[in-house]
Amino acid sequence: MLTAPLKWLVQAIALLPDLLRPGIFFAAILLIIWFVAVQRGVPNLWYAICRGLARAVDLVVGVSLLPDYLVTTARQKRGEPPSEALLAIGGVAERVLDGAARFYERHQREPISWKPLPWIPCVVIIAVFAIPWVVMDRLPASSEAKVHLAKVFDRWRDVEAWADVPPSRRATPGITWPPRPQTVRVRQHGRIVGVRLHCAARKRCVGRVILRTDSGQRLHSRLVGIRPHGSKTVHMHVSRAQSGQPTSVRIARAEPR
């Protein structure tokens, strides 16, 4: 419930060009903090909402009394008194209008003294995110810098996925990563480690199988490709000294396409 406004903000920003989205998001967060902490806009917003509700009540009552007014005017032209039901409704409407007027008066405030907007920090924040995005977009796919920048901006795609932005509207990835296979099981027999992999995607899975010790020492690394919905067992050999050490397997991303 508390995260709904943030999700709405991300969904609205998803309509903007890709390079502006992260910067605009953080600039909007800065403006919200400024509005709450510096401008003290929450009390002013509350009073404005209360006055708006009072005006809405006044409008609804006025519109609902229009048929009664027309009926009463027609009866007066014929020399007939207003009906008791219309008089009762008119009394209730007057009390409602008086209550709305008092509610409106209680929420009157002095004119708001607006402080300068932090537009320079907002521009800086937008530029800080937009410039690396442009650099990432122009670098060749084989560039190491492009790979690192693409990994950073993948976090923004994760934010859009969290906010339930439709996949067709999410930011375009800086690099199209092939899907990674999943580890089904790992078995070790002496100096041979067998890793059973499965590709659950609709297109070919590519991943780098990394075998390392529990202390983090890398023993082997192998690039593996698996057809869609296929499986494969990868065997890796370790030395006699390493055969007794506990090992773990991680599937890393392959090189970008």
C-alpha positions as CSV (number, residue, x, y, z in Angstrom):
1,M,0.0,0.0,0.0
2,L,2.8,2.4,0.9
3,T,4.7,1.6,-2.2
4,A,1.8,2.3,-4.6
5,P,2.7,6.0,-5.2
6,L,6.3,5.0,-6.1
7,K,5.0,2.4,-8.5
8,W,2.7,5.0,-10.1
9,L,5.7,7.3,-10.4
10,V,7.8,4.6,-12.2
11,Q,4.9,3.7,-14.5
12,A,4.4,7.4,-15.4
13,I,8.2,7.9,-16.0
14,A,8.1,4.8,-18.3
15,L,6.5,7.0,-20.9
16,L,9.6,9.1,-21.2
17,P,12.7,8.2,-23.4
18,D,15.0,5.6,-21.9
19,L,18.0,7.8,-21.1
20,L,15.8,10.2,-19.0
21,R,14.0,7.7,-16.9
22,P,16.5,7.0,-14.0
23,G,17.4,10.7,-13.7
24,I,13.8,11.9,-13.8
25,F,12.9,9.4,-11.1
26,F,15.6,10.5,-8.7
27,A,14.9,14.2,-9.5
28,A,11.2,13.6,-8.7
29,I,12.2,12.0,-5.4
30,L,14.3,15.1,-4.6
31,L,11.3,17.4,-5.4
32,I,9.1,15.3,-3.2
33,I,11.6,15.6,-0.3
34,W,11.8,19.4,-1.0
35,F,8.1,19.7,-1.0
36,V,7.7,17.9,2.3
37,A,10.7,19.0,4.3
38,V,11.5,22.5,2.9
39,Q,8.3,23.8,1.5
40,R,6.2,22.1,4.3
41,G,3.7,21.3,1.6
42,V,1.9,18.5,3.3
43,P,-0.1,20.8,5.7
44,N,-0.9,23.1,2.8
45,L,-1.9,20.2,0.6
46,W,-4.2,18.9,3.4
47,Y,-5.9,22.3,3.7
48,A,-6.3,22.6,-0.1
49,I,-7.9,19.1,-0.2
50,C,-10.3,20.1,2.6
51,R,-11.3,23.3,0.8
52,G,-11.8,21.3,-2.4
53,L,-14.1,18.8,-0.6
54,A,-16.2,21.7,0.8
55,R,-16.5,23.2,-2.7
56,A,-17.5,19.7,-4.1
57,V,-20.2,19.3,-1.4
58,D,-21.5,22.8,-2.3
59,L,-21.7,21.9,-6.0
60,V,-23.3,18.5,-5.5
61,V,-26.0,20.0,-3.2
62,G,-26.6,22.9,-5.6
63,V,-27.1,20.5,-8.6
64,S,-29.4,18.1,-6.5
65,L,-31.6,21.1,-5.5
66,L,-32.2,22.3,-9.1
67,P,-35.2,19.9,-9.7
68,D,-36.7,21.0,-6.4
69,Y,-36.3,24.7,-7.4
70,L,-38.0,24.1,-10.7
71,V,-40.9,22.2,-9.1
72,T,-41.3,24.9,-6.4
73,T,-41.2,27.7,-9.0
74,A,-43.9,26.0,-11.0
75,R,-46.2,25.5,-7.9
76,Q,-45.7,29.2,-7.0
77,K,-46.8,30.3,-10.5
78,R,-50.0,28.3,-10.0
79,G,-50.5,29.8,-6.6
80,E,-49.7,26.6,-4.7
81,P,-47.5,26.4,-1.6
82,P,-44.3,24.3,-1.7
83,S,-44.8,20.7,-0.7
84,E,-43.8,19.6,2.8
85,A,-41.3,17.1,1.4
86,L,-39.5,19.9,-0.6
87,L,-39.4,22.1,2.5
88,A,-37.8,19.3,4.5
89,I,-35.3,18.6,1.8
90,G,-34.5,22.3,1.6
91,G,-33.9,22.5,5.4
92,V,-31.5,19.5,5.2
93,A,-29.7,21.0,2.2
94,E,-29.3,24.4,4.1
95,R,-27.7,22.6,7.1
96,V,-25.4,20.7,4.8
97,L,-24.3,23.9,3.0
98,D,-23.8,25.7,6.3
99,G,-21.6,22.8,7.5
100,A,-19.6,22.9,4.3
101,A,-19.1,26.6,4.6
102,R,-17.9,26.3,8.2
103,F,-15.6,23.5,7.1
104,Y,-14.2,25.7,4.4
105,E,-13.6,28.6,6.7
106,R,-11.8,26.5,9.3
107,H,-9.3,25.4,6.6
108,Q,-8.5,28.8,5.3
109,R,-4.7,29.6,5.4
110,E,-2.5,32.5,4.6
111,P,-1.1,32.6,1.0
112,I,1.8,30.1,0.6
113,S,5.2,31.6,0.4
114,W,6.9,29.5,-2.2
115,K,10.7,28.9,-1.8
116,P,13.0,28.5,-4.9
117,L,12.8,25.1,-6.6
118,P,16.0,23.0,-6.5
119,W,16.1,23.0,-10.2
120,I,19.9,23.0,-10.5
121,P,20.3,19.8,-8.4
122,C,17.5,18.2,-10.5
123,V,19.3,19.1,-13.7
124,V,22.6,17.7,-12.4
125,I,20.9,14.4,-11.3
126,I,19.3,14.0,-14.7
127,A,22.6,14.6,-16.5
128,V,24.5,12.3,-14.2
129,F,22.3,9.4,-15.4
130,A,21.6,10.5,-19.0
131,I,25.3,11.0,-20.0
132,P,26.4,7.4,-19.1
133,W,23.3,6.1,-20.8
134,V,24.3,7.9,-24.0
135,V,27.9,6.6,-23.7
136,M,26.6,3.0,-23.2
137,D,24.4,3.3,-26.2
138,R,27.2,4.4,-28.5
139,L,29.9,2.0,-27.3
140,P,30.4,-1.2,-29.3
141,A,29.0,-4.4,-27.8
142,S,32.5,-5.8,-27.3
143,S,33.5,-2.9,-25.1
144,E,34.1,-3.7,-21.4
145,A,32.8,-0.3,-20.4
146,K,29.5,-1.0,-22.2
147,V,29.1,-4.3,-20.3
148,H,29.6,-2.6,-16.9
149,L,27.3,0.2,-17.8
150,A,24.6,-2.2,-19.0
151,K,24.8,-4.1,-15.7
152,V,24.3,-0.9,-13.8
153,F,21.3,0.2,-15.9
154,D,19.8,-3.3,-15.6
155,R,18.9,-2.2,-12.1
156,W,16.5,0.3,-13.5
157,R,14.8,-2.4,-15.5
158,D,14.5,-4.3,-12.3
159,V,12.8,-1.3,-10.8
160,E,10.4,-1.1,-13.7
161,A,9.6,-4.9,-13.3
162,W,8.9,-4.3,-9.6
163,A,6.6,-1.4,-10.5
164,D,4.6,-3.8,-12.9
165,V,5.5,-1.7,-16.0
166,P,4.4,-3.7,-19.1
167,P,7.4,-5.4,-20.7
168,S,6.7,-3.6,-24.0
169,R,7.3,-0.2,-22.2
170,R,10.3,-1.1,-20.2
171,A,13.7,0.5,-21.0
172,T,15.7,-1.1,-23.7
173,P,18.6,-3.1,-22.3
174,G,22.0,-1.7,-23.2
175,I,23.1,-5.2,-24.1
176,T,20.9,-8.1,-25.1
177,W,22.0,-10.9,-22.7
178,P,21.3,-14.5,-23.8
179,P,19.3,-16.4,-21.1
180,R,21.3,-18.4,-18.7
181,P,20.8,-22.1,-18.1
182,Q,19.8,-23.4,-14.7
183,T,21.7,-25.8,-12.5
184,V,19.9,-29.0,-12.0
185,R,22.4,-30.9,-9.9
186,V,26.1,-31.0,-9.1
187,R,28.0,-34.3,-8.5
188,Q,31.6,-35.0,-7.8
189,H,33.4,-38.3,-8.3
190,G,37.0,-38.0,-7.2
191,R,38.6,-35.5,-9.5
192,I,35.6,-35.1,-11.9
193,V,32.8,-32.6,-11.2
194,G,29.6,-33.1,-13.2
195,V,27.2,-30.2,-13.6
196,R,23.7,-31.0,-15.0
197,L,22.3,-27.9,-16.7
198,H,18.8,-27.2,-18.2
199,C,17.6,-24.4,-20.6
200,A,14.0,-23.4,-19.7
201,A,13.9,-20.5,-22.2
202,R,12.4,-20.5,-25.6
203,K,15.7,-19.5,-27.2
204,R,19.2,-20.9,-26.8
205,C,20.7,-20.5,-23.4
206,V,24.3,-19.5,-23.0
207,G,26.2,-19.2,-19.7
208,R,29.6,-19.4,-18.2
209,V,29.9,-22.3,-15.7
210,I,32.3,-21.2,-12.9
211,L,33.6,-23.9,-10.5
212,R,35.2,-22.5,-7.3
213,T,36.0,-23.5,-3.8
214,D,34.0,-22.3,-0.8
215,S,36.8,-19.8,-0.1
216,G,36.2,-18.2,-3.5
217,Q,39.1,-19.6,-5.4
218,R,38.2,-20.2,-9.1
219,L,39.1,-23.7,-10.3
220,H,37.5,-23.8,-13.7
221,S,35.4,-21.7,-16.1
222,R,33.7,-22.9,-19.2
223,L,31.3,-21.3,-21.7
224,V,28.3,-23.6,-22.4
225,G,25.4,-23.3,-24.9
226,I,22.2,-25.3,-24.6
227,R,19.4,-25.5,-27.1
228,P,15.9,-24.3,-26.0
229,H,14.3,-26.7,-23.4
230,G,17.3,-28.9,-23.6
231,S,19.7,-30.3,-21.0
232,K,23.4,-31.0,-20.9
233,T,26.0,-32.3,-18.4
234,V,29.3,-30.5,-18.2
235,H,32.3,-32.3,-16.7
236,M,35.2,-30.4,-15.2
237,H,38.4,-31.9,-13.8
238,V,40.2,-30.7,-10.7
239,S,43.7,-31.6,-9.4
240,R,44.4,-34.2,-6.8
241,A,45.0,-31.5,-4.2
242,Q,41.7,-29.8,-5.0
243,S,39.6,-33.0,-5.1
244,G,39.0,-33.0,-1.4
245,Q,37.9,-29.4,-1.2
246,P,34.2,-28.4,-1.1
247,T,33.2,-26.7,-4.3
248,S,30.3,-24.6,-5.6
249,V,29.0,-23.8,-9.0
250,R,27.8,-20.4,-10.3
251,I,26.3,-19.7,-13.7
252,A,27.5,-16.3,-14.9
253,R,26.3,-14.3,-17.9
254,A,28.0,-15.1,-21.2
255,E,29.4,-12.4,-23.5
256,P,26.8,-10.1,-24.9
257,R,25.5,-10.6,-28.4
